[in-house]
Structures are given as C-alpha cells and as structure tokens.
Amino acid sequence: MTNTEARRRRRRLSAALSVCGALLAGCSGASDGDGRSRPEGTGASASGSATAAVAASPQSGEPGAGAADARFTADPARLPGNRSAALELLRAVVAGPDGYGPGYERRTPYESDPADRPVLGTDCVWRQEALPGDVLGSLTRYSRLPAADGRGEVRTAATVTVHRTAAQADWEIADTLEQALRCPDQQLRATERISGLNSVGSGYGSNGNTSADDYLTEIGTYADPALGAKATHYVWSQARLGPVTLAVAVQGGAGYQLNDLLVIPARAIATMETKVRTRLGARR
C-alpha cells in the first residue's frame, strides 16, 4: 500500500467512526446492555430507521482540509459493463476474514449466490430474490470471530452490490433509509427478528465523511430465541462509491460493548473502499 493509499484509508476509517459517534449521540439508550440490531446477511439492501428520515437530507458543511483528493471519481472505461465483469469485481473486493483483523475465520456457507439478493417484502419479511435489471451483481461473504476470553462469537457479513449507474446505487441508499419507516419490526428467518433500529446517513462532506458519496450506520437489537434469551448488539454500515455499494453487518457476541463493535464495519468498509478505488477509480 502506498503512503497516499494509507492516508486515504485512515481518513475513511476516521470518517466512519465520526458517523458512528453522531449515531451514538443521537440514540437514547444506544449503549444499553440489551443492544439493538439488524439482520445478519441482509447485505446492501438493509433497513434504515425512522430517525434516518432527517439524516437523509444532505447536511451543510464542507469537506475538511486535505480531503479533496479523497472524493471518488470513477473511470467509465473501468466500470463493469455486464454481470461477468461485475462478479469478477465482487470476488476481488468483498471482505473475507482478513478484512476484519486477527482471529477471524470463514463461516459456512462462506458466500451467497451472486444471482440473488435479499429483499424486504411488503409483509416485512426478508426473502432472497433474483437480481433486478439495474443490478449487475451482489455478493455476500460471511466471517466470524470465535468465542474467547469469556465473550461470545462475533458474526459478520460483508456485501458489495454493483449497479449499472451511480443514480441507481443512490436509490438503493434512499430505499435503505425508508424501509424501517414502513417496517419497524422485521422477520428474518423462522426465529430471528430485529427491532428498535436507529441510523444516521451522511453525504459527502457531512459528519466527517470525506471519502464516500454516502455513508450510513445503523444500530439495533437482534434476537433469536434459539441462541438464548438475551438480545445482542448489532451494527450495520453502508457506503457508496459511484455505482458500487459496500455494506458490513456485525452481530455482536455476549460480553461485547457497542463501542467495540462499531469499529469492525468501519475497518472492513475502509479496506473494501481501497480495493474499489484501485480497480475503478480515475487515474490521477
């Protein structure tokens, strides 16, 4: 990694954590022991919350000093033009265990079917459906940090989705912010539910975001009676670079504080952003 790339990555991680800080400041009870969460493996098409309606509007403010070179500009000649090219990009950039830090390993299954993506139905139940025409590809990789030192297992899901245009990717972000307004409670699988979601969205130049076109962070409560009575913290973050969206979901194990978990998606998204910039960004 060059010095310039390293500086950009540090800025992206710092920006992501600034968004996380804004989220914590705006969510009453966000760090309570019975934390809040969202569905594991739902990828880029995950839900927002009622509080996100305000955050959806771009905030005033300019990028910080030295941030101008961090704004992403895609090279049209390098963007995927078909699903085969999109899948090649996805396999190269979606975070696996090495995107999170030491100790992480693959889960089973490790990858989703790139021909499908999760969709929240009108009945507020998540289902896998075939990709729509505006999406060239979507891939999720599942990793975990095994239980150790008296704390439970942490599970992660990193999803990258490639749209045909930046405008279509932007619409995905808007849809993410709207979903919890119509579905405050959501059903995942047979026994899994999420509730109490809170989120913050930051356009480029707001809340410390000097990297991605858009950045969202969400916290909530994830509950599955099959795993025990106690709910766990859940964190989900999503960024957009042109026509590409990057998302990471983290289901925290017992014994983890919310602040411990907020760093995990920020780090993984920063890693994926670097890879997208290297492959698709305009050469300077």
VOTIGU-42406 format. One record per residue (C-alpha): residue number from 0; x, y, z. Coordinates in Angstrom, 1 decimal, m for minus. Last residue first. Layout:
<atoms>
{torti->NUM | xx->X | yy->Y | zz->Z}
...
</atoms>
This chain:
<atoms>
{torti->283 | xx->m4.7 | yy->10.8 | zz->m11.2}
{torti->282 | xx->m6.2 | yy->7.6 | zz->m12.5}
{torti->281 | xx->m9.9 | yy->7.5 | zz->m12.3}
{torti->280 | xx->m11.1 | yy->5.0 | zz->m9.8}
{torti->279 | xx->m12.4 | yy->1.5 | zz->m10.7}
{torti->278 | xx->m9.8 | yy->m1.1 | zz->m9.6}
{torti->277 | xx->m7.8 | yy->0.8 | zz->m7.0}
{torti->276 | xx->m10.8 | yy->2.8 | zz->m5.8}
{torti->275 | xx->m12.8 | yy->m0.4 | zz->m5.3}
{torti->274 | xx->m9.9 | yy->m2.0 | zz->m3.4}
{torti->273 | xx->m9.4 | yy->1.0 | zz->m1.1}
{torti->272 | xx->m13.2 | yy->1.1 | zz->m0.4}
{torti->271 | xx->m13.1 | yy->m2.6 | zz->0.6}
{torti->270 | xx->m10.5 | yy->m2.0 | zz->3.2}
{torti->269 | xx->m12.3 | yy->1.1 | zz->4.6}
{torti->268 | xx->m15.5 | yy->m0.9 | zz->4.6}
{torti->267 | xx->m13.8 | yy->m3.6 | zz->6.7}
{torti->266 | xx->m12.4 | yy->m1.1 | zz->9.3}
{torti->265 | xx->m15.7 | yy->0.8 | zz->9.7}
{torti->264 | xx->m17.6 | yy->m2.5 | zz->10.0}
{torti->263 | xx->m15.5 | yy->m3.6 | zz->13.0}
{torti->262 | xx->m15.0 | yy->m0.3 | zz->14.7}
{torti->261 | xx->m18.6 | yy->m0.1 | zz->15.8}
{torti->260 | xx->m18.4 | yy->m3.4 | zz->17.6}
{torti->259 | xx->m16.2 | yy->m2.5 | zz->20.5}
{torti->258 | xx->m18.2 | yy->0.7 | zz->21.0}
{torti->257 | xx->m21.4 | yy->m1.4 | zz->21.4}
{torti->256 | xx->m19.8 | yy->m3.4 | zz->24.2}
{torti->255 | xx->m19.1 | yy->m7.1 | zz->23.7}
{torti->254 | xx->m19.9 | yy->m9.6 | zz->26.5}
{torti->253 | xx->m22.3 | yy->m11.7 | zz->24.5}
{torti->252 | xx->m21.5 | yy->m11.8 | zz->20.9}
{torti->251 | xx->m22.0 | yy->m8.9 | zz->18.5}
{torti->250 | xx->m23.8 | yy->m9.4 | zz->15.2}
{torti->249 | xx->m22.0 | yy->m7.2 | zz->12.6}
{torti->248 | xx->m23.3 | yy->m6.3 | zz->9.2}
{torti->247 | xx->m21.0 | yy->m4.8 | zz->6.6}
{torti->246 | xx->m22.1 | yy->m2.9 | zz->3.5}
{torti->245 | xx->m20.4 | yy->m1.6 | zz->0.3}
{torti->244 | xx->m22.4 | yy->0.0 | zz->m2.5}
{torti->243 | xx->m21.0 | yy->0.4 | zz->m6.0}
{torti->242 | xx->m22.4 | yy->2.7 | zz->m8.8}
{torti->241 | xx->m20.3 | yy->5.7 | zz->m7.6}
{torti->240 | xx->m18.7 | yy->4.9 | zz->m4.3}
{torti->239 | xx->m21.5 | yy->4.2 | zz->m1.7}
{torti->238 | xx->m21.0 | yy->3.3 | zz->1.9}
{torti->237 | xx->m23.0 | yy->1.0 | zz->4.3}
{torti->236 | xx->m22.8 | yy->0.2 | zz->8.0}
{torti->235 | xx->m24.6 | yy->m2.3 | zz->10.2}
{torti->234 | xx->m24.2 | yy->m2.8 | zz->13.9}
{torti->233 | xx->m26.0 | yy->m5.3 | zz->16.1}
{torti->232 | xx->m25.9 | yy->m5.5 | zz->19.9}
{torti->231 | xx->m27.2 | yy->m8.7 | zz->21.4}
{torti->230 | xx->m30.5 | yy->m9.9 | zz->22.8}
{torti->229 | xx->m30.5 | yy->m12.3 | zz->25.8}
{torti->228 | xx->m32.9 | yy->m15.2 | zz->25.7}
{torti->227 | xx->m30.6 | yy->m17.7 | zz->24.1}
{torti->226 | xx->m29.5 | yy->m18.7 | zz->20.6}
{torti->225 | xx->m32.7 | yy->m20.4 | zz->19.6}
{torti->224 | xx->m34.6 | yy->m17.5 | zz->21.0}
{torti->223 | xx->m33.1 | yy->m15.3 | zz->18.2}
{torti->222 | xx->m32.9 | yy->m11.6 | zz->18.9}
{torti->221 | xx->m31.1 | yy->m8.8 | zz->17.2}
{torti->220 | xx->m31.4 | yy->m5.3 | zz->18.6}
{torti->219 | xx->m30.4 | yy->m2.0 | zz->16.8}
{torti->218 | xx->m27.6 | yy->0.0 | zz->15.4}
{torti->217 | xx->m27.3 | yy->1.7 | zz->11.9}
{torti->216 | xx->m24.5 | yy->3.5 | zz->10.1}
{torti->215 | xx->m24.9 | yy->5.1 | zz->6.7}
{torti->214 | xx->m22.3 | yy->6.7 | zz->4.4}
{torti->213 | xx->m22.8 | yy->8.4 | zz->1.1}
{torti->212 | xx->m20.5 | yy->9.6 | zz->m1.8}
{torti->211 | xx->m17.7 | yy->8.0 | zz->0.2}
{torti->210 | xx->m14.5 | yy->9.8 | zz->1.3}
{torti->209 | xx->m14.7 | yy->12.9 | zz->3.4}
{torti->208 | xx->m17.4 | yy->11.8 | zz->5.7}
{torti->207 | xx->m16.7 | yy->13.7 | zz->9.0}
{torti->206 | xx->m20.4 | yy->14.1 | zz->9.8}
{torti->205 | xx->m21.0 | yy->15.8 | zz->6.5}
{torti->204 | xx->m18.7 | yy->16.4 | zz->3.5}
{torti->203 | xx->m20.0 | yy->13.5 | zz->1.3}
{torti->202 | xx->m23.5 | yy->12.6 | zz->2.4}
{torti->201 | xx->m24.1 | yy->11.3 | zz->5.9}
{torti->200 | xx->m26.9 | yy->8.9 | zz->7.0}
{torti->199 | xx->m27.5 | yy->8.1 | zz->10.7}
{torti->198 | xx->m29.5 | yy->5.1 | zz->11.9}
{torti->197 | xx->m31.6 | yy->3.7 | zz->14.7}
{torti->196 | xx->m33.4 | yy->0.3 | zz->14.7}
{torti->195 | xx->m35.6 | yy->m0.7 | zz->17.6}
{torti->194 | xx->m36.3 | yy->m4.1 | zz->16.2}
{torti->193 | xx->m34.9 | yy->m7.3 | zz->14.6}
{torti->192 | xx->m36.2 | yy->m10.8 | zz->14.5}
{torti->191 | xx->m34.9 | yy->m14.3 | zz->14.1}
{torti->190 | xx->m37.0 | yy->m17.4 | zz->14.8}
{torti->189 | xx->m38.1 | yy->m18.6 | zz->11.4}
{torti->188 | xx->m35.7 | yy->m16.4 | zz->9.4}
{torti->187 | xx->m35.5 | yy->m12.7 | zz->9.2}
{torti->186 | xx->m38.7 | yy->m11.0 | zz->10.4}
{torti->185 | xx->m38.8 | yy->m7.2 | zz->10.6}
{torti->184 | xx->m40.2 | yy->m4.8 | zz->13.1}
{torti->183 | xx->m40.2 | yy->m1.1 | zz->12.3}
{torti->182 | xx->m41.4 | yy->m1.9 | zz->8.8}
{torti->181 | xx->m42.8 | yy->1.1 | zz->6.9}
{torti->180 | xx->m40.4 | yy->3.6 | zz->8.3}
{torti->179 | xx->m37.8 | yy->0.9 | zz->8.7}
{torti->178 | xx->m37.5 | yy->0.7 | zz->4.9}
{torti->177 | xx->m37.0 | yy->4.3 | zz->4.1}
{torti->176 | xx->m33.3 | yy->4.8 | zz->4.8}
{torti->175 | xx->m32.4 | yy->1.7 | zz->2.8}
{torti->174 | xx->m34.5 | yy->2.8 | zz->0.0}
{torti->173 | xx->m32.6 | yy->6.1 | zz->m0.2}
{torti->172 | xx->m29.3 | yy->4.2 | zz->m0.3}
{torti->171 | xx->m30.6 | yy->1.9 | zz->m3.0}
{torti->170 | xx->m31.6 | yy->5.0 | zz->m5.0}
{torti->169 | xx->m28.0 | yy->6.2 | zz->m4.8}
{torti->168 | xx->m26.9 | yy->2.9 | zz->m6.4}
{torti->167 | xx->m29.4 | yy->3.5 | zz->m9.2}
{torti->166 | xx->m28.0 | yy->7.0 | zz->m9.7}
{torti->165 | xx->m24.5 | yy->5.7 | zz->m9.8}
{torti->164 | xx->m25.4 | yy->3.5 | zz->m12.8}
{torti->163 | xx->m25.4 | yy->m0.2 | zz->m13.7}
{torti->162 | xx->m25.4 | yy->m1.2 | zz->m10.1}
{torti->161 | xx->m22.7 | yy->m3.3 | zz->m8.3}
{torti->160 | xx->m23.5 | yy->m4.6 | zz->m4.9}
{torti->159 | xx->m20.9 | yy->m5.5 | zz->m2.2}
{torti->158 | xx->m21.9 | yy->m7.3 | zz->0.9}
{torti->157 | xx->m19.9 | yy->m8.1 | zz->4.1}
{torti->156 | xx->m21.5 | yy->m10.3 | zz->6.7}
{torti->155 | xx->m20.1 | yy->m10.6 | zz->10.2}
{torti->154 | xx->m20.5 | yy->m12.8 | zz->13.2}
{torti->153 | xx->m19.0 | yy->m12.2 | zz->16.7}
{torti->152 | xx->m18.8 | yy->m15.3 | zz->18.9}
{torti->151 | xx->m19.4 | yy->m14.8 | zz->22.7}
{torti->150 | xx->m17.1 | yy->m13.4 | zz->25.3}
{torti->149 | xx->m15.4 | yy->m15.1 | zz->28.2}
{torti->148 | xx->m11.9 | yy->m14.9 | zz->26.8}
{torti->147 | xx->m12.9 | yy->m16.5 | zz->23.5}
{torti->146 | xx->m15.8 | yy->m17.1 | zz->21.2}
{torti->145 | xx->m14.8 | yy->m17.4 | zz->17.6}
{torti->144 | xx->m14.6 | yy->m14.3 | zz->15.4}
{torti->143 | xx->m16.8 | yy->m14.9 | zz->12.4}
{torti->142 | xx->m17.0 | yy->m14.5 | zz->8.6}
{torti->141 | xx->m19.7 | yy->m14.5 | zz->6.0}
{torti->140 | xx->m19.2 | yy->m13.2 | zz->2.4}
{torti->139 | xx->m22.0 | yy->m11.5 | zz->0.5}
{torti->138 | xx->m22.1 | yy->m10.9 | zz->m3.3}
{torti->137 | xx->m24.3 | yy->m8.7 | zz->m5.4}
{torti->136 | xx->m24.2 | yy->m8.4 | zz->m9.2}
{torti->135 | xx->m25.2 | yy->m6.3 | zz->m12.2}
{torti->134 | xx->m28.1 | yy->m4.6 | zz->m10.6}
{torti->133 | xx->m30.5 | yy->m2.4 | zz->m12.6}
{torti->132 | xx->m32.3 | yy->m5.4 | zz->m14.1}
{torti->131 | xx->m33.4 | yy->m6.8 | zz->m10.8}
{torti->130 | xx->m31.4 | yy->m9.6 | zz->m9.2}
{torti->129 | xx->m33.4 | yy->m12.7 | zz->m8.3}
{torti->128 | xx->m35.0 | yy->m12.8 | zz->m4.9}
{torti->127 | xx->m33.9 | yy->m13.9 | zz->m1.4}
{torti->126 | xx->m36.5 | yy->m13.1 | zz->1.2}
{torti->125 | xx->m36.8 | yy->m10.8 | zz->4.3}
{torti->124 | xx->m40.2 | yy->m10.4 | zz->5.9}
{torti->123 | xx->m41.8 | yy->m7.0 | zz->6.5}
{torti->122 | xx->m45.1 | yy->m8.1 | zz->4.8}
{torti->121 | xx->m44.4 | yy->m5.7 | zz->1.9}
{torti->120 | xx->m41.3 | yy->m7.7 | zz->1.3}
{torti->119 | xx->m37.7 | yy->m6.8 | zz->2.3}
{torti->118 | xx->m35.4 | yy->m8.1 | zz->m0.4}
{torti->117 | xx->m32.2 | yy->m10.1 | zz->0.0}
{torti->116 | xx->m30.1 | yy->m10.5 | zz->m3.2}
{torti->115 | xx->m29.7 | yy->m13.3 | zz->m5.8}
{torti->114 | xx->m27.5 | yy->m14.1 | zz->m8.8}
{torti->113 | xx->m24.4 | yy->m13.7 | zz->m6.7}
{torti->112 | xx->m25.4 | yy->m16.8 | zz->m4.6}
{torti->111 | xx->m24.0 | yy->m16.1 | zz->m1.1}
{torti->110 | xx->m20.5 | yy->m16.9 | zz->0.0}
{torti->109 | xx->m19.0 | yy->m18.6 | zz->3.1}
{torti->108 | xx->m21.7 | yy->m21.2 | zz->3.9}
{torti->107 | xx->m20.3 | yy->m22.0 | zz->6.4}
{torti->106 | xx->m18.3 | yy->m19.3 | zz->8.2}
{torti->105 | xx->m14.8 | yy->m18.2 | zz->7.4}
{torti->104 | xx->m12.3 | yy->m17.2 | zz->10.0}
{torti->103 | xx->m11.5 | yy->m14.1 | zz->12.1}
{torti->102 | xx->m8.6 | yy->m14.3 | zz->14.6}
{torti->101 | xx->m6.6 | yy->m11.2 | zz->13.5}
{torti->100 | xx->m8.4 | yy->m8.4 | zz->11.8}
{torti->99 | xx->m11.6 | yy->m7.5 | zz->9.9}
{torti->98 | xx->m10.8 | yy->m7.6 | zz->6.2}
{torti->97 | xx->m8.7 | yy->m10.8 | zz->6.5}
{torti->96 | xx->m11.8 | yy->m12.8 | zz->7.3}
{torti->95 | xx->m13.4 | yy->m12.0 | zz->4.0}
{torti->94 | xx->m14.2 | yy->m8.6 | zz->2.6}
{torti->93 | xx->m15.8 | yy->m8.3 | zz->m0.9}
{torti->92 | xx->m13.2 | yy->m6.6 | zz->m3.2}
{torti->91 | xx->m11.9 | yy->m9.2 | zz->m5.7}
{torti->90 | xx->m14.8 | yy->m11.6 | zz->m5.8}
{torti->89 | xx->m17.1 | yy->m8.6 | zz->m6.4}
{torti->88 | xx->m15.0 | yy->m7.2 | zz->m9.3}
{torti->87 | xx->m15.0 | yy->m10.6 | zz->m11.1}
{torti->86 | xx->m18.8 | yy->m10.8 | zz->m10.5}
{torti->85 | xx->m19.3 | yy->m7.4 | zz->m12.1}
{torti->84 | xx->m17.3 | yy->m8.4 | zz->m15.1}
{torti->83 | xx->m19.5 | yy->m11.4 | zz->m15.6}
{torti->82 | xx->m22.6 | yy->m9.5 | zz->m14.9}
{torti->81 | xx->m22.0 | yy->m6.9 | zz->m17.6}
{torti->80 | xx->m20.5 | yy->m3.5 | zz->m18.2}
{torti->79 | xx->m18.2 | yy->m3.4 | zz->m15.2}
{torti->78 | xx->m16.6 | yy->0.1 | zz->m14.7}
{torti->77 | xx->m13.0 | yy->0.6 | zz->m15.9}
{torti->76 | xx->m13.7 | yy->2.7 | zz->m19.0}
{torti->75 | xx->m16.1 | yy->4.9 | zz->m17.1}
{torti->74 | xx->m13.2 | yy->5.9 | zz->m14.7}
{torti->73 | xx->m14.9 | yy->6.5 | zz->m11.4}
{torti->72 | xx->m14.2 | yy->9.6 | zz->m9.3}
{torti->71 | xx->m14.1 | yy->9.1 | zz->m5.6}
{torti->70 | xx->m13.5 | yy->12.1 | zz->m3.3}
{torti->69 | xx->m10.3 | yy->11.5 | zz->m1.3}
{torti->68 | xx->m8.2 | yy->14.1 | zz->m3.2}
{torti->67 | xx->m10.4 | yy->16.9 | zz->m1.8}
{torti->66 | xx->m9.9 | yy->15.9 | zz->1.8}
{torti->65 | xx->m6.9 | yy->17.9 | zz->2.6}
{torti->64 | xx->m8.8 | yy->20.4 | zz->4.7}
{torti->63 | xx->m12.2 | yy->19.1 | zz->5.8}
{torti->62 | xx->m15.1 | yy->18.6 | zz->3.5}
{torti->61 | xx->m17.6 | yy->21.4 | zz->3.5}
{torti->60 | xx->m20.7 | yy->21.9 | zz->5.7}
{torti->59 | xx->m24.5 | yy->21.7 | zz->5.3}
{torti->58 | xx->m26.2 | yy->18.4 | zz->5.8}
{torti->57 | xx->m27.7 | yy->16.4 | zz->2.9}
{torti->56 | xx->m31.2 | yy->15.2 | zz->3.8}
{torti->55 | xx->m31.3 | yy->11.5 | zz->4.6}
{torti->54 | xx->m30.4 | yy->12.3 | zz->8.2}
{torti->53 | xx->m33.8 | yy->13.5 | zz->9.0}
{torti->52 | xx->m35.5 | yy->10.4 | zz->7.7}
{torti->51 | xx->m32.9 | yy->8.3 | zz->9.4}
{torti->50 | xx->m34.5 | yy->8.6 | zz->12.8}
{torti->49 | xx->m37.4 | yy->6.4 | zz->11.5}
{torti->48 | xx->m34.9 | yy->3.7 | zz->10.8}
{torti->47 | xx->m32.9 | yy->2.1 | zz->7.9}
{torti->46 | xx->m33.2 | yy->m1.4 | zz->6.6}
{torti->45 | xx->m30.8 | yy->m3.5 | zz->4.6}
{torti->44 | xx->m30.5 | yy->m3.8 | zz->0.9}
{torti->43 | xx->m26.7 | yy->m3.8 | zz->1.0}
{torti->42 | xx->m26.4 | yy->m7.2 | zz->2.6}
{torti->41 | xx->m29.1 | yy->m8.9 | zz->4.6}
{torti->40 | xx->m26.5 | yy->m11.3 | zz->6.0}
{torti->39 | xx->m27.4 | yy->m10.8 | zz->9.6}
{torti->38 | xx->m30.5 | yy->m8.9 | zz->10.1}
{torti->37 | xx->m30.4 | yy->m5.8 | zz->12.3}
{torti->36 | xx->m29.5 | yy->m4.9 | zz->15.9}
{torti->35 | xx->m30.1 | yy->m3.3 | zz->19.1}
{torti->34 | xx->m28.3 | yy->m3.5 | zz->22.5}
{torti->33 | xx->m29.7 | yy->m5.2 | zz->25.6}
{torti->32 | xx->m26.8 | yy->m3.9 | zz->27.7}
{torti->31 | xx->m27.6 | yy->m0.3 | zz->27.0}
{torti->30 | xx->m25.3 | yy->1.6 | zz->24.6}
{torti->29 | xx->m28.0 | yy->3.1 | zz->22.4}
{torti->28 | xx->m30.2 | yy->4.2 | zz->25.3}
{torti->27 | xx->m31.1 | yy->7.4 | zz->23.6}
{torti->26 | xx->m29.8 | yy->7.5 | zz->20.0}
{torti->25 | xx->m28.5 | yy->10.8 | zz->18.7}
{torti->24 | xx->m25.0 | yy->10.9 | zz->20.4}
{torti->23 | xx->m24.5 | yy->7.2 | zz->19.4}
{torti->22 | xx->m25.3 | yy->8.0 | zz->15.8}
{torti->21 | xx->m23.0 | yy->11.0 | zz->15.7}
{torti->20 | xx->m20.2 | yy->8.9 | zz->17.1}
{torti->19 | xx->m20.7 | yy->6.3 | zz->14.5}
{torti->18 | xx->m20.6 | yy->8.9 | zz->11.8}
{torti->17 | xx->m17.3 | yy->10.1 | zz->13.2}
{torti->16 | xx->m16.1 | yy->6.5 | zz->13.3}
{torti->15 | xx->m16.8 | yy->6.2 | zz->9.5}
{torti->14 | xx->m14.9 | yy->9.4 | zz->8.9}
{torti->13 | xx->m11.9 | yy->8.3 | zz->10.8}
{torti->12 | xx->m11.8 | yy->4.9 | zz->9.0}
{torti->11 | xx->m12.1 | yy->6.7 | zz->5.6}
{torti->10 | xx->m9.3 | yy->9.2 | zz->6.6}
{torti->9 | xx->m7.0 | yy->6.4 | zz->7.7}
{torti->8 | xx->m7.7 | yy->4.6 | zz->4.3}
{torti->7 | xx->m6.9 | yy->7.8 | zz->2.4}
{torti->6 | xx->m3.6 | yy->8.2 | zz->4.3}
{torti->5 | xx->m2.6 | yy->4.6 | zz->3.6}
{torti->4 | xx->m3.5 | yy->5.0 | zz->m0.1}
{torti->3 | xx->m1.2 | yy->8.1 | zz->m0.3}
{torti->2 | xx->1.6 | yy->6.3 | zz->1.5}
{torti->1 | xx->1.4 | yy->3.4 | zz->m0.9}
{torti->0 | xx->0.0 | yy->0.0 | zz->0.0}
</atoms>
